[in-house]
Amino acid sequence: MAYRISVDTGGTFTDMVVLDPAGRLHIGKSLTTPDRIFEGMEGALAVVAGDLGISVPKLLAETAILIYGTTRATNAVVTKRTARTAFLTTRGFKDTLTFKEGGKHGPHDYSYDYPDPYIPRRLSFEITERVSAEGEVVVPFDEAQARQVIETLKARKIEAVAVSLLWSIALPDHELRLGALLEEMMPGVPYTLSHQLVPILREYRRASATAIDASLKPLMQKHLREMAADLRAAGFAGDLLVSTSVGGCQAVEELIARPIHTLKSGPAMAPVAGRAACAVERLGGNAIVCDTGGTTFDVGLVRDGGLVYTRDSWLGQRWLGDIIGTSTVDVRSIGAGGGSIAWLDAGGLLRVGPQSAGSTPGPACYGRGGDQPTVSDAALHLGYIDPGYFNGGRLALDAAAATRVITRLAGEIGRTPDETAAAIMTIANELMIKAIGEITVNEGLNPRESVIVAGGGAAGFNIMPIARELGCDTVILPRLASALSACGMQYSAIIFEATRSRFTDSANFDMAGVNRALAEIEAELAEFQRGLQGADGAEARVELVVEARYRAQVWELDTRLPLNRITGASDVAALAETFHQAHERVYAVRDEGSPVEFVNWKGRISISLFAPPPPPDVTASAHVPMPAALRPCYFVETGRAPTPIFRGAALQPGAQVSGPAIIEEPTTTIVVYPGLSAELSAAGNYILHCA
């Protein structure tokens, strides 16, 4: 067996996990280098290569598969650094991106302006054509007018084009002709056709997905090709895969063609790792997966041993941001990571995030020019971090700089530095608790019924008080928690999704149309599988899902199909009952007297080409280890006092640590708060008891 590498490039750190031929996992971390992503990857590779006693070129040369995840696409969309993109749509629908879905948080709050559309209105153009919902041509395609529009695009130096005609999902001919004209008149300029990318009902969601995908193509095509070329030049000759927003991975060429699937590709892998951790520890199939990095706090779910998907994923605040429109693993993100900046608002209240110090300049304690207090600075000042052992001692921290910025902030709010640092941690906790509540309580789930799987370099600072506040008794913090998403890639499969729109309801079910759509979906999934290299004989699992709702409802729920085909009234009734159960689980109510409407049909294929070997079967003997040292740490309950410090490398399975205490791993620190406890499991994960 050769090496297998997974890498996750975040806004602050690049995380790398390497599976060696003996089945052991190794972790490397380095600061992300945004200008040339391979430089950060090379730094992380050097850490692992050093542990293995080989050179970086030799490690790459002996690697069979490298899986890459990135936040580059997400950051580009959020910061509006995408290509200059034009939006082409049916005449009369120029404002689709402007109106969005018409909602607003706080309908009577006029303290902020209505958000701008993803593509400016001045770069939105109407095409003379119209197709009906039944696929009939109502207004013929005006090719002369379309050519005039494309000439305008050329004059305005458009770099990418998004084409989303109103009913192209019923008849794609007009979109296809526009694509041909773009290739003829603007050769080399990338474009996206909505019916090929996301053939679903809801014009805004389809238009938004198309606009985002097109705008990312110049950036992500350059980024992925450059990264691939750098890897090849450094000696890598294996298969290069990229993690996707559906919790799997695909060949890099597939993502170059559809870069929208790289959005949230890194965070989407954390639930995959969380699912594996729950299975190893035999702690059930329900988990809240929290990934606290340097820039963001990401939270996702595992339900009944499966990932949770959504088409309601927004970049930015709901209704104010931009909806992705494609199916993604349901992961919510907020700006509350280790690098999140603490600041005072106009009313003098202390806030944390969403601004982040990132990797450049980074928190003040990094000694790279940062001068704003962050969560990491607060943790260092409180004594939770050993400044000489951060990232295994590879990045020495400046404790004096951390204390300086915390003290300055303390003077502004009239508190002691210790109280100020503790307040920063508490506010960050509350933000994370709110994010967890949005994906659990707001969706009809009780957090008490789940374990928490915590990851990310900053996860150990505050996950125990967060779990206690939520009523979760148990937290799993994997030993490689600081690279949770990269670990998830080691367990991931190759996943592909196909979609068809076929509206019908349970009272007058279109059996022929639905079965035709399902057959087309399965054919597309099979074609994808046949095109994969090395997939012969690999285990493949197909799941069929429909987005359904009660009549007159606005939003749909994903409902798994009990059968691959609908052949009679009993099958329709079974499908409707499955929806009733899903609706009752989420909203605690079912309306059996209302017809069920079925909107979009989806198929998802998961192909497992590999799986890491199971952990060694080790019997854990309970014992209380001796601390390696004592260090003054501040806790609200006890004040600043000498606190036992344990080095993770010296702990054996079965070790039990009672708080207050600090457990130091090379790439993460676990704060065991007063009155709580932790133990090291036989599988090498930390089990935190928060009751």
N, C-alpha and C positions, 0 to 999 in steps of 0.2 A: 504493500500500500504506500502510495506517495503522500506528500504533505497536502493538506487542504487549508486554504487561507480564506478568512472572511474579514472584511474591513468596513468600518462605518465612519465616515467623515462628518463630524458635527461642526457646529459653529465655533467651538473652542478646541476640542480634542479630536484627534484621529485615533480610533480604537481598532486594534487588530487582534484576532484570535487565530491561532494556528493549531491544527490537529496533526500530531506527528504520527509516524507509522505504527507506534506502539499504542495509539489510542489516547494519548495524553493531550490536554489542551493547554496552550501557552498564551499569555496575554502580553501585548505591547501597546503603549500609549505614547503619543507625542502631540505637540501643539499642531493644529491644522494650519496649513499654508495655503490661503485662498488663491493666491496668484498662480501657483503651480502645485496642484494637489498631490502629485507624486512625491514631492519633497517631504511632506508630512507623512505619507505612507512609508517612505524609505526610512524615516526616523523610527517609526514603530516597528518596521521590519528588522532594523538593526538591533532593537531591544530583544526581540525573540531569537534572532540569529545568534546573538551573544549568549543567551541562555542555552541554546542548543549546541554551541561550540562550532558553528559553521559560519561561512560568509553569507552576505545577503544574495549575491549572484547564485551561489550554490543552492540556497533555500528556494529561490524562485525557479531555478532550473529543475528542481525535484518536486515542484508543486504541480499537481494534476488539475486542480480547480481553484480558481480565485473568484469569490463572490464580493461584489462591491455595492455598498449602500451609501447614499449621499443626501445631504440637505440642500445641495446646490440649487435644485429646481425650486424648492419651497422658498428659499431665501430670495431667489430672483423675483418670484411672483410677489412676495410680501413687500419687497423694497422697490418694486416697479423698475427692475433693471433687465427687462426682457427686450426682445426685438421690437422694432417699429412695425406694428402689425395692422393690417386692414381687415375689416369685417364686411363680408358680402352676404346679404340676405334678401329675401323676397320683398318686392316693393310694398310699402305700407308697414313694414316691421323693423324699421331702422332703429327704433328705441328699445328693442328687446333687451339689450345689455344694460340700458339706462334704467328701465323700470325694475329690472331683476324680478323678484317675486312679490314686490309691493309691500313687504313687511317692514317694521321698524320697532326697535326696542324703545319703549317709552313713547307712545304715539303723540303725547303732548309735551315732549321734551324738545325745545327748539334751541338748545345750547350748542348744537353741532349741525353742520350742513349735510344735505343729502349727498351720499357718496357718489363720486364720479364713476362712470362705467369702466369696465376693465380695458376696453379699447375706446379711445376718445370718439365722441360723436362725429368729429370732423374727419375721422378715418373710417367711418361706417358708410357703406354705399348700398343702394337699392338696385336690385336686378329685376328687370321686367319679366316676370313669369309667375305662375300660380298653379299648384297641383292641389286637388282636393284630398280630403282624408281617405277617400276610397281609391286614390291613385289615378284619378282622371285629370287630364290636362284641362284646366279652366282658362288660363292665359298662356299662350305659347311662349316658349323661350325666345327672347329678342336678342339674337346673336350680335347684331350691329351695336345695340346699346351696351351689351356686355363688353364688347371690344373697346368701346369708348371709356368705360369704367377702368378697364385694365390699363389703357394708355394713361389715365390719370394716376393710377397706382405707380406706374413707371416714373412719371414726372415727379411724384412726391417721394421717390426713393424708398418705397415700401420694402421691408426685409422679409416679411412672411405674410401669408394670407389665410384667413379663416373663412370657410364657406359653409354657411348653415341656412339652407333654404327651408321654408316652413314645413312642407310635407315630403321632404326627400326620403323619409323612411318608408313612405308608401310607393313612391316612384323616384328612383335616384337619377334618372336620365339627365335632368337639368344640371345637377351637381357634377355629374361625370363630364358633361360638356364644358362646364366652367373649368374643371381641372385640366381638360385637354387644351383649352385656350390659354390658361396660365402657363402650361408647359411650352406652348408655342411662342407666346409673346414675352414671357418673363422666365426664360430657361435658367435653372439653378436656384430660383427663389422657392423655398419650401412652402407648402400649403397643406391644409387639412380639410377633408370633406367630412361633414358631420355624420352622414349615414354610414360611413366606413368606421369612424371612431366610436360612436356611441349611439346606435339606432334605437332611441327610446322616445316615448311621449314626454311632454313638457318642453316647450320650445326654449325657455330660458336656460334650463339645465343643459340641454344639448348644445345650445349656442355658446354657453360659458365654457363647457369642456372643450369645444372646438377652438375657441379663442385662446384659451390657456395653452392647449397643445401646440397650436401654430406658433404662438409667441415664444415658446421654449425651444423650438427646433434649432434655430441658429446657435443659441447658447449651448444647449445640451449636446447637440451633435459635435460641436467643436470640443466641448469638455470631455465627452466620452471617448472620442477618437484620439484626443491628445493623451488622455490617461492610458488608453490601450497601447498607444505607440510608445509611451515612456516605459510601460511594463515590459513590452517586447524587447525594447532596447536594453533593459536591465537584465534580460535573460529569461523572462517568463515565456513559456511556450505551450502552456496548458489551455484549458477551456476558461474563458472569461464570461462570467455571468453577472447580472446586475439585479439586486433585490428590487421588488416592486411593491406598490401600495396595497396589493392584495395578499401580502404575507408570504409570497413565494419569490422565485427568481426566474429570469429569462435570459436568453443570449443577448449580448450587448447590441447586436444588430437589430433585434426586435425593439429595444428601448430607444435606439436612435430614430426608428421610424415612428414611435409613439411615446415621446418623452413625458407626456402627462402621467404615465404610470410610475415615474420616478419620484413624483410628489409624495412626501412622507414615507419614502421607501425605507429609510433607516428606522424611524419609530415604529413602523408596521411590523418589524421583526421582533420587538420586545415581547408582545404576547405569545409569539412562537416559542421564545425561550421560557416564558412563564409557564406555558403549558407543559413543556418538558420537565421543568423543575417540580411542578405539582405531581407529575407522573412518577418521577424518581423518588420523591418523598412520600408518595401514597397519601396525599392530603386532599384528595377529591378532585373533581373536574371543574370547580368554580373558583376563579381567581381574579383579583384586581391587580393589574400589572402596572407598576409605577417605575418610570425611568427618569431619573433626575440627572441631567447632564450639566454642562457649564452654562448653557444658554437657555434651555427650556426644561420644563417638567411635562412629560408625556404620560398619559394614563390610558390604558386599554383594558379589555376584558377577555376572559376565557369562560365560556359557558358550556357546561356539560361536556367538557373536554374539547370543544371546538372554538374556533375564532369567531368573533362577532363582526359582521360586515355592515356597511351603510353606503347609501348614495347621497346622504345628507351631510357631506363633509365640506366644511367651508374653510377657506384660507382667510383668516381674520374673523371678526365677529359676525354672527348670523345676521343676514340681510344687509349688513354693511360691507362685508368682505365679498369674496367671489367664490361661488360653489364649484367644486371640482367636477361634479356631474357623473363621474365614473364610479364604479364600485371600489371601495377601499376597506381595509381593516379599520374598524371604528377606534381611532386614537384621537384624543383631545390634547391639545398643547397649549400651555401658557408660558409666559416669560417669567419663570421663577426657578432658575437654575443656580448653580454655584457662583456664576458670574453676574447674576442679577444685581443691579445697582440700587442701593438704598438712597432715598431722597425725600425732601420735604415739599409738599404741595403748597398751593397758594394760601391755604388755610392753616399752614404750619403742622399738618399731620404727616406722620412718617409713612412712607410708601416703599414698596420693594418691587422693582421691575416695572414694566416689561423690558425696559432698556437693559442691555447686557454689555459688559466690558469685553466679551468675546475672547479671542486669543490674542488680538492686537488692539490695544496694549495689554488687555487682561486686567484682572483684579490688581489692586495696589501691591498686594503681597507677592505678585509674580516678579516685581522689580523690572518691569518693561515699560514704565512710564505711566501706568494707570494711577489716577489720583482721586478716584471716587470709591466710597465704601461699598463693598459687595457682601453677599452671603458668605463667600469663602473667607473674606477678611474677618467677618464676625466670628466664624468658626475657629479661625486661627487665634484671634484675640481671646476667645473663651477657653483656649487650651485644648480644644478637641483635636487639633492637627499638630503633629510633630514637624516643625519647619525643615528639619533635616532629612525627613523620610517621605516627603511628598513624592508621589509617583516613584516609589522605591528609592528615593534619594537622587533621582535624575534631575529633578527641578527643585533647587533650594529656594525656600520661601523667605521673604523679608518680613519677619514678625514686627519689626519696628515700624515699617511702612503701614502694616495693617492697623497697628495700634494708633498710629498718627491720624489716619483718616477716620477711624471710629471715634477717637477722642474729639476731633473737630466736629463731627456730627453730634456727639454727646453735648458739646457746648451749645449748639444751636437749639437743642430741645430741652436743655436743663436737666439732664440725667447723667449718671456716672457712665464711664465707658463700658463697664460690665453690663449694666442695665440696658444700655443702648444696643449692644451686640446681641443680648438675649431677646430684645424686642424685635430686632431684624429677623432673627430665627423664627420667632412666634408669628410675625406677619407672613413670612414665607410659608409657614405651616398652614395658616388659614387660607392662603391662596390655593395651596395644593388640596386641602380638604374640600374647598368649593369645587375645584375641577373634578375631583373624584365623585362628589355629589351629583354633578351634572350628568355623568355617564352611568350612575347607579340609581340613586334615589329618583332623579328626574325621569328615568326610564323604567321605573317600577321595580327596581332591584334593591334588596336590603343588603348593605355592605357587611352586616354581621354574619351573613350566610356564606361569606367567601374568605379565603385566605388572601393575604397580600403578598405578591412577589415584587421585591424591590431591587432596582438596579440603577446603574449610573454612578459615576464617581462621587457625586454628592448625596447619594441616597441614604447613606448611613448616618448623616448628620441629624436627621429629624424624622425618620420614618416611624420610630417607636411612638412618639407622642401623637403623630398623625393617626396611626392605627388605634391607639387608645381612645382618641376622640371619636373615631368612627365606630368603635365597638368591635373591632376585629381583634381577636385574641392572638392570632398567629401570623407572623411574617416570615417568609422564606427570603433570605438574602444570599444568593449564590456566591461562592468564593470568587468567581469571576464576574461579580455583579457590575463592576465599573464598565464592562463591555457587553452589557446585556443584549443590545441589538445585534452586535457582531456575533455573539454566541447563538442568537436565534437563527442567524444565517447558516450556521453549521447544521441545524436541525431542519432547515427549510426544504421544501420540495419545489419543483418547477410548476408554477400555477398559471393557467390561462383561462380567461373568461370570455364567453360569447353571449350576445344579447339580441333579442328580437322583441319588437313591439307588436302585440296583438290584443286589442282591447275587447273584453267580453265580460259577462257576469254569470252568476250561478243560476239566474232565472231563465236566461236564454243563451245557453253556453254554445260558443262557436267551436264545436269539437274538431271539425276538419281544419279550421284555421289554426287552432292551438297546436294540434298534432303536427301540422306542417311546420310551424315555427319551431317546435321541439326537435323535429327531424333535422331542420337546417342547423340548429344549435349543435346537435350531436355530430353532424357531419363536419362542422367547422372545428369542433374540439378534436375529432379524429384526424382531420387534416393537420392540425397543429402538432399532434403527437407523432404522426408519421414524419414530419419535417425535422424532428429533434434528432440530433446526433447522439448515439449511444443510449437511446431510450428503449431499444429492443429488449423485451422481457422485463422491463421495469414495472413495478407495481403502479397502477393508475387507478384513481378513484374519481368518479364523476358524480357531481351533485347538481340537481335541478331545483331551481327556486323561482317563485313568482312574486312580484310586488302586488299586494292586494290591499283592499280597503272596503269598508262598508259604503253603500251608496250615499253620495253627498259629502263624504269625508274628503279632506284635502290631501292628507298624507297617507302613504302606503306602508305596510309592514312586509318584510321579507318572510315568505312562507315556503317551507320545503315541500316539494311534491312527494306525496306518498307513493306514486307510481310514475314510471317513465312516460306513459301514454294515458290519455283519458278516453276510455272506450264506451262508457255508459253512464247512466244517471247515478249509479252507486259510486263511481269514481269521482264525479262532480261533487257529490255529497261528502265524500271523504276529504276532498281538497278543501271544501268550505269549512268542515269541522276542524281541520288543521289550522285554518286561519282563525276561527273562533277561539281556539286554544291559545294561539299566539297573541291575539288581541286581549284576551283575559289576563294573560301573564303580564303584559305591559301596562294595561289600563284598568285592570281589575273589573272589567265588565265585558259581557258578550251580548250581542243583539242578533239572536237566531232568526228573528222575523224580518231582518233586512237582507236584501240580496248582497252578495259579495262581488265586488268588481275586481277583475284581474287585468293588470295594465301591462307590465313588462315581464318577459320571461327570460331567465338567465340560466346558463350552464357553466359550471366551473370544474375544470379538470385539474387534478393534483397528481403529479408524477414524481414518485420518490426514486431518485437515482442513487441515493446514498443515505446512510444514517450513521452517526457516530456510535462507537461501541458503548454498551452499557457500562455504568461505573463499576468499579471492583466491589465485590461482596465483602464488606468489612463489618465486623461486629464492634459496635461502639460500647465501651465500658464507661459508665458515668463516673466522673471525677472532677475535683475542683483544682484547677492549675494554679501555680504561683505566678504572680505578676512579674513582668520584666523590669518594671520601674514604677515610680510614682511621679505624677505631674500635677501641678495646681490647675484645676479646671473649675469653671463657674457653672453652677446650676441654680435655677431660681429657687429650688426647694432647699438647697444646702448652702448657697453662697459659694465663694471660692475656697476650695479645700484640696489637699493632696488626694489624687485619684489613681487607682490601680491602672496600669497600662499593660496590655497583653499584645504580644506579637503573634499574628495569625500563623506564621510559619512554625512556631513552636507548639501550637495547640494540636492535640490529638483528638480523633473522633470520640465523642462522649464528654468533652470538656464543657463545664458549666460555669458561666460567669454571671455574677449578680451585680446590679448597678448600685451606685454609680461606678462606671468603668469605661475604658476605651479599648477597642480591639483594632489593631492596625494591620491592614493588609497593604501590600506594595501600592495598589492603585485605588484603594478606598479605605475609609475609616468608619467604624461602627461605634456610635455613641449609645451605650447602655445607660438609660436614664435611671435615677433613683427609684427603687421599688420595682423595677422590671428586671428581666434576666434574658440570657442568651445561651444557646448550646450549639456545639458543632456536631452535625449529623454524621452518620456512617458514610453518606455519599459526599461529604465534604462541604455541605452548605450550612450556613448559619440559620438556625431556627430561633426567632426572637419571640419571646412570650410577653405580650403587652397588656395582659389583664391585671 
